[in-house]
Amino acid sequence: MAEEHLTHGWEPDLDAGDSLLRRYVLANADRNAFLATAAGGRHERWPDLAVADPCSPVLFDNAAVLLQPPPYTDLRDAVRRVLGFYPPERHFVLLAAWPTPDLSDAGLHLMGHPPLMLRPAGGTAPPPPPGLRISPVGDRRMLADFVRTLVEGYPMPGAADTVLADEAVLRGPVRLFVGYVDGEPVATSGARLGHGIVDVEWVSTLPSHRRRGIGAALTWAATLVHGTEPAMLISSDDGRAVYESMGYLSLTRLTMRHRPPVDDAQRP
């Protein structure tokens, strides 16, 4: 007699709202697919895995996401599909909401276990620092300001051709902000929307304007872009205290791995 199936929270047909973590994982996969499509790239999805390749020079733009925990899927087969999807020259990340075994023998190297943080819906932002004007990105010129500031402020050398530089991203579930001081762009933030959450991303401030509360003000703009929905973000350990001061709570730690480009000498 077969055992009764007991819901574990990651069945493919389970409602996305079963848990906040499930919302985040599915929303992350959906938005990666949107960005790949906007850039004229490729994406593919299985019940346990989603992959997206916008052909970006930015590592984090090219992202694979596990959709089920390792105990409920064949992880080695998922890794085989990931490696088969991306061309050898593509640098990409593999994101998992759970710990995974060592995958370095497959060329997937551990980057870390960054905190995933959650801020409940509602609230109001404090006043921005004097002289700061925060504007939503709505046209090509402002998008150019956003990308240039992000590349310099993060910093991300050689990333001017990120998928975010394409105006098509403004026609989907992405909201971008630029902070201006004296008419010059000095900071950025953004949010990816979907499955009832606001995923805060792309927070950067030029070195010349740090430690003035500008980065926090841009983070508030993205956090409250849909004030009736909770916000989530991936933090660094160094940045965690800043987000906690804004009401973010630590939810769990993710697992992030990357595969660097494979040169000809490394190919089988």
NORMOLIN-V728825 format. One record per residue. RES is the residue in one small letter. OMEGA is omega in radians with two decimals (none if undefined). Layout:
RES OMEGA
RES OMEGA
//
This chain:
m -3.11
a 3.10
e 3.06
e 3.11
h 3.09
l -3.05
t 3.12
h 3.03
g -3.08
w 3.04
e -3.09
p -3.09
d 3.14
l 3.13
d -3.11
a -3.11
g -3.13
d 3.08
s 3.11
l 3.12
l 3.09
r 3.08
r -3.10
y -3.10
v -3.11
l 3.12
a 3.12
n 3.13
a -3.13
d -3.08
r 3.03
n 3.11
a 3.11
f -3.11
l 3.09
a 3.11
t 3.14
a -3.11
a -3.09
g -3.14
g -3.06
r 2.97
h 3.13
e -3.06
r 3.02
w 3.14
p -3.06
d -2.97
l 3.01
a -3.14
v -3.14
a -3.10
d 3.05
p 3.14
c -3.05
s 3.00
p -3.13
v -3.10
l -2.99
f 3.06
d -3.10
n -2.90
a 2.98
a -3.09
v 3.00
l -3.12
l 3.10
q 3.13
p 3.14
p 3.13
p -3.06
y 3.11
t 3.06
d -3.02
l -3.13
r 3.09
d 3.08
a 3.11
v 3.11
r 3.13
r 3.09
v -3.10
l 3.10
g -3.11
f -3.06
y 3.06
p -3.06
p -3.08
e -3.05
r 3.01
h -3.11
f 3.10
v 3.00
l -3.10
l 3.08
a 3.12
a -3.07
w 3.01
p 3.07
t 3.04
p 3.06
d -3.13
l -3.08
s 3.10
d 3.07
a -3.14
g 3.13
l -2.99
h -3.09
l 3.04
m -3.14
g 3.13
h -3.06
p 3.09
p 2.95
l -3.03
m -3.06
l 3.00
r 3.12
p -3.11
a 3.04
g -3.14
g 3.12
t 3.13
a 3.02
p 3.12
p 3.11
p 3.08
p 3.13
p 3.08
g -3.13
l 3.03
r -3.13
i -3.09
s 3.00
p -3.14
v -3.10
g -3.13
d -3.06
r -3.10
r -3.14
m 3.09
l 3.07
a 3.06
d -3.13
f -3.07
v -3.12
r -3.13
t 3.11
l -3.11
v -3.12
e -3.03
g -3.02
y -0.18
p 3.11
m -3.11
p 3.09
g -3.03
a -3.10
a 3.13
d 3.06
t 3.11
v -3.13
l 3.13
a -3.11
d -3.12
e 3.13
a -3.13
v -3.12
l -3.12
r -3.11
g -3.02
p -3.12
v 3.08
r -3.08
l -3.12
f 3.03
v 3.03
g -3.12
y 2.99
v -3.09
d 3.08
g -3.11
e 3.12
p -3.07
v -3.07
a -3.12
t 2.90
s 3.12
g 3.11
a 3.02
r -3.00
l 3.06
g 3.11
h 3.02
g 3.07
i 3.03
v -3.12
d -3.05
v -3.06
e 2.88
w 3.08
v 3.12
s 3.07
t 3.09
l -3.12
p -3.10
s -3.07
h 3.12
r 3.13
r 3.07
r -3.10
g -3.10
i 3.12
g 3.11
a 3.14
a 3.09
l 3.09
t 3.08
w -3.12
a 3.13
a -3.10
t -3.02
l -3.10
v 2.95
h -2.97
g -3.14
t -3.12
e 3.10
p 3.10
a 3.11
m 3.10
l 3.01
i -3.10
s 2.85
s 3.08
d 3.13
d -3.08
g -3.02
r -3.09
a 3.12
v -3.12
y 3.08
e 3.12
s 3.11
m 3.13
g 3.08
y 3.12
l 3.09
s -3.08
l 3.13
t 3.00
r 3.12
l 3.01
t -3.12
m 3.09
r 3.11
h 3.02
r 3.10
p 3.10
p 3.14
v 3.13
d -3.04
d -3.09
a -3.10
q -3.07
r -3.14
p none
//
